[in-house]
Amino acid sequence: QVQLVESGGGLVQAGGSLRLSCAASGRTFGTYTIGWFRQAPGKERDFVAAKNWNVLSTSYANSVKGRFTISRDNAKNTVYLQMNTLKAEDTAIYYCAADRLPLRVAISTQAADFDSWGQGTQVTVSS
């Protein structure tokens, strides 16, 4: 089991940047794909990005491609989400989560395939 804690959220103007961190505890962090999801008020939790356990594969939602970058440092048990050129529609609570299955080859974009959710970090982009 992996325990995750997000940090780095805040208030930023449109066009600005933020970097979110997802710190993990648990010996098997390096065997799980880690994903970022976000949930705006009154909306479902949506996939944002994910990085495979072997660091070779990455997936992004179309809405963030070219603006967000996910990276992970298995030695530090941390996954990052660099968010650039932020827009008002990026406002949401951002969560990181671990794939239910270790060593999964394909990256899932479905929230139901992830567990060990963190508590979330609020990102607010003012227009």
Salt bridges, closest charged atoms under 4 A:
ASP90 OD1 - ARG38 NH1 2.85
ASP90 OD2 - ARG67 NH1 2.76
ASP99 OD2 - ARG104 NE 2.70
ASP115 OD2 - ARG100 NH1 3.72
